[in-house]
């Protein structure tokens, strides 16, 4: 009578949208608890945008022309949409560093050994980063109100503007996830996450009127997905300066639609690439 050796089956990921959502929320809760136990992560994340608000408002506010106006008040309202957008995109570096740290410590390998949806680890992480970004935006909006920023549209449009900002931030967090999975250390993820963000945010309409740029840079700025969200928020907040004329480029003429299209495209492309990289990452 022959004896057979039982085969040991490894844990298999469970399927289904409901299970994927559940697993993602569990991972998001884990990351939120971790963030709450390291409050300096949130504090340091707030310092930089607050510094930008104060420095740009009081140092450059009286010397930069926007539309037909050169005044601290006009520049203050022009500036804030750019600062908000920069804040949500710069969170990309933190998202990448967090995932790279989990990789470095072997935590990602432990997650991969569990019977859970393949994309849940990354989705949970990006959702937790989205919550942190929303809290940062809320505090930053309070600081902006203190220094004199005001909106001039109804609450529905203002909330839609912040919704576009969060959508852009969530889409960019998947770029951070891909970077975090592609490097060996958290330090490399932080550097890699910031190098491309500086030209993206400064070759845009965030801090100056793009119409004053050289032709090549102006074209890049007008088709920059970052610029589309900034322009959309200025319209929704009622912060367009007196005498301002939107450029003829399609994203600047239809910034709300362009912002949604750019964010969804970035989200779909980089989520696909990040999940594929996660499956093969060691």
N, C-alpha and C positions, 0 to 999 in steps of 0.2 A: 504494500500500500504506500503510494508516494506521498510525501509531505510537500506542501506548497508554502512558500514564504509570503506572508501577507504584504501587499504593496502599501507603502505609506504615501498618502496623497497630501500634498501641500494645500494650504488654504486657498480657496478659489474666490475671486472677487464676485460679490453679489451684484446682480444686474437690476435694472428697473430705475425709472426716474425717481420714484419715491425714495428708494434706498440710497440713491446718489445724493439726493437733497439731505436726507438724514445724516449720512456720513459727513457731508460738507459742513453741516451745522455743528456737528460734534467737534470737528477740527477747528472751526471758527471760534467756538466757545473756548477750546483749549488755548488758542492764541490770544483771545481777549483776556483770559485769566492771567496769562503770562505777562501781557502788557500792563495789567493793573498792578502786578507785583513789582514792576520796574517803572515807576512813574517818571523817572528821568528821561525815558524814551519819548514820552509825550511832551515833557517840558522842553527838552532840547529841540524837538520838532517844531515848537511854537516860537522859539527865540528868533530863528532866521527870518520867517515872514514878517514878524513884528518889527525887526530891525529894518527890513526893506521898506515897510510902510513909513516908518519914522524918517529914515534917511532920504528916500525919494521925495517924500512930501515936503520936508523942511529944507533940504539941501538943494534939490533940483526944481522944486515946484514953481519958483518964480522966474525961471530962466528957460523953460521949455515951452514952445508954442504948440498948442493943439487946436486945430481948426483956425479960428480967427482970434483966439484969446491967448494971452500970456499972463496967467495969474495962478497963485497957489490953489485957489478954490476950484478953478476949471481943471487944473492938472490933477488935483486930488480925486475928483470924480472919474477922470479919464484913467487914472492909474489903478484904481482898486480892482477892476475886473482882471487886469493883468497880474496883479499880485495874487489874487485868488487862484487863477489858473496856474500860475507858477507853483504855488503851494501844493496843489493836488498832483502836479506832474513830478515835482521833486520828491514826493513820497515814494516814487518808483525805486529810488536808490535804497531806501529802507526796506522795501519789500524784497528786493533782490538779496540784500545782505542777510535778512532773516532766513530766507530759504537756503542760502549758501551756508549759513551757520548750522542749520538743521542737517544739511548734507555732510558738513565737516564732522559733526558729532555722531553721525550714523543713524540719526533719528529717521531720516527718509527711508533708509533700508528697513527699519523696523516697521514703519507704516506699510511698506510694500509687501511685507510678509503677512499682513493681516487681510482677512476676507472683506475688503471694502472696495468701493468704486474707485476706478483708476484715477479719475480726475478729482476726487474728493479732497485730497491733501492740498492740492494747489487752489482749488476753489475755496476751501475753508480759509486758507491763508489770505487770499485776496479779499474775501469778505470781511475778515477781521481788520485788514488794512483799510478797507472802505469805511468801517465804523470809526477808526482812528482819524481818518481824513475828515469825516463829517464833523467830529468833535473839534478838530483843529480849525476847520472853516468857521464853525460857530464862534469860537473864541476870537478868531481873526476879524470876523465881522463886527464883533463888539468893540475891538480896538479901533477899527476903521470908523465906527460911529463916534467914538470918543475924540478922534482927531478931526472930525468934521465931515466925513463922508455921508451922503444921503442918497436914497433912491427916490425916483419921481414917477414910478408906475405902481399899479395895484399889486396886492400881495401875491396874486396868482402868477403874474409875470416874474416877480422877484423869486418866488420859489422855483419856477421853471428854470430861471437862470442858474440857481444853485444846483438844480437837478442835472443840468448840462455839465456843470463843473464836476460833479460826482461821477457822472458817466465817463467823462474824459479821464478822471483819475483812476477809475476802475479798469478802463481799457489799458491805460499805461502800466498799471500794476502787473498785467500779464507780460509786458515787456520785461519788467523787473524780475518776474518769476523765471522767464527764459534765461536771463542773464545769470541769475542765482544758480540755476541748474547747470550752467555752462562753464563756471569758473571753479577754482579749487578752494578759495578762502573767502570769508566775508569781506575782508579788506579789498580784494580784487573786485568783488561784486559792487561795493560802494563806489570805487573809482570808475568801474565800467558803467555804472548807472548814472554818473554825473557828467562824464565826458561829453556825451551826445546831447544831454539836456541843456547845457549852456548855450550852444549855438541855436538849438531849437527854440528856446524861449527869448533869446535876444535878437535873433533875426526874425522878428515878428512885430506885431502892432501893440505889444503889451506895454511898452514903456515910452515909445515915441510914435508919432504919426509915420506910417510906412511910406507915405507919398514923398517924404523927404529923403528917402534912401536912393542909392544908385539903382539903375534899371534892373540889373540882375538880382540884387538883394531884395528890391521891392517886389519882383515877381515871386521870389521864394517866399517872402513874408505873406503875400496875399494868398498863396496856395498852401500855406502852412496849416495843418489841422489845429495847432495851438491858436493861431490867429483867428480861425473861424469861431472857436468857442469864446475867445475874448470879445470879438465883435458882437456875437450873439448876446453875451451878458451885458455889454454896454447898452444895447438896444432894450433889453428886457428890464434893466435897472433904470433906464432913462438917464444914462450918464454920457450920452454923446455930447461933445462940446459944441458951443455956438459956432455956426458957420462950417461945421464938419461935413465934408462930402465923401461918401463911401466910394472906394475905388471901383473901377468897372469890372474887375475880376468876379466871376460867378460866385465864389465862396463869400466874398465881401458883400455882394448884392443880396444873397440868400444865406446869411450866416447861421441861422437856427437849423435849417435843413442840412447845410454843409457840416455843421458841428455834429449832428446826430449821425450822418452818414460816415464821417471820418471815424468817430468813436466806435461805431458798430463794426466797421471794417477792421480797425486795429484790434478790437476785441476778438473777433472771429479768427483772424489770421494768427495772432500771437497766442491765443488759448490753444489752438490746434497744435502749433509748434511746441508750446511748453508741455502739453500733455504727452506728446510724442517723445520729447526729450526726457520727461520723467520716467517713462516706461523703460528707457534704455540707460538711464543714468546709474552710475555705480558710486 
